[in-house]
Amino acid sequence: MTLTASYEHCRRLNARHGRSFYLATLLLPAWKRRHVHALYGFARHVDDIVDEYKATGAEGRGAALDQVKERLDAALASEHVRDPVLPALVHTVRSFDVERADIDAFLESMRADLTVTRYATYDDLLAYMEGSAAAIGLMMLPVLETLPGAGRSAREPARELGRAFQLTNFLRDVAEDLGRGRVYLPANDMKKFGVTEDDLASGTCTPGLRELVAFEAGRAREHYARALEG
């Protein structure tokens, strides 16, 4: 796939699956949008491997993730690879010096989704979000650009914004995640408010569930507040 076609493929992925995010990219200078689409397209591609291809089982999806990483290594080494999103991603990584460690952190969190479906504490969830969300904020940071000399100091607020977005998504998608066999609400918080997984599955907003969601929403607001510094 040519570089132009790869960017267009990523743009279509963004428009189809991340509609509000796609609209937000229109606020960026036109020349930057394709780079955001490339980051989104890669994340979407990997996420789809984890979520959509259930017939292959965890082992098959793990092998698919291994193949993504192998193709990424090859593409970054300037080898030719057959992949619809990697030409755009590699061009973006090179154009903005996106750190490979952030990409790897994201891939490791996606791998965790193959076997980990519950989180005992919020600290456990934060460790997962380090790759699934904070790393996304860090990959976006060089594309958005900072004030001169502020690149390093902007990293922690970028991580916080990633966490804030991710926790907000968890609260929005409780039913959808449960349908995939996952619960991203910490188990000790559920116990604190007397909420069971049966309550989540019932579709009924009990007083305890309302209090639990409000509690987690407060945590999300704290992450947004810490992100404001950036």
HELIX and SHEET records of a PDB file:
HELIX    1   1 LEU A    3  HIS A   17  1                                  15    
HELIX    2   2 ARG A   19  THR A   25  1                                   7    
HELIX    3   3 ALA A   30  GLU A   52  1                                  23    
HELIX    4   4 LYS A   54  THR A   56  5                                   3    
HELIX    5   5 GLY A   57  LEU A   76  1                                  20    
HELIX    6   6 LEU A   86  PHE A   96  1                                  11    
HELIX    7   7 ARG A  100  ALA A  112  1                                  13    
HELIX    8   8 TYR A  122  MET A  129  1                                   8    
HELIX    9   9 GLU A  130  ALA A  134  3                                   5    
HELIX   10  10 ALA A  135  LEU A  144  1                                  10    
HELIX   11  11 ARG A  155  ARG A  172  1                                  18    
HELIX   12  12 VAL A  174  GLY A  179  1                                   6    
HELIX   13  13 ALA A  187  LYS A  192  1                                   6    
HELIX   14  14 GLU A  197  SER A  202  1                                   6    
HELIX   15  15 PRO A  207  ALA A  227  1                                  21    
END                                                                             
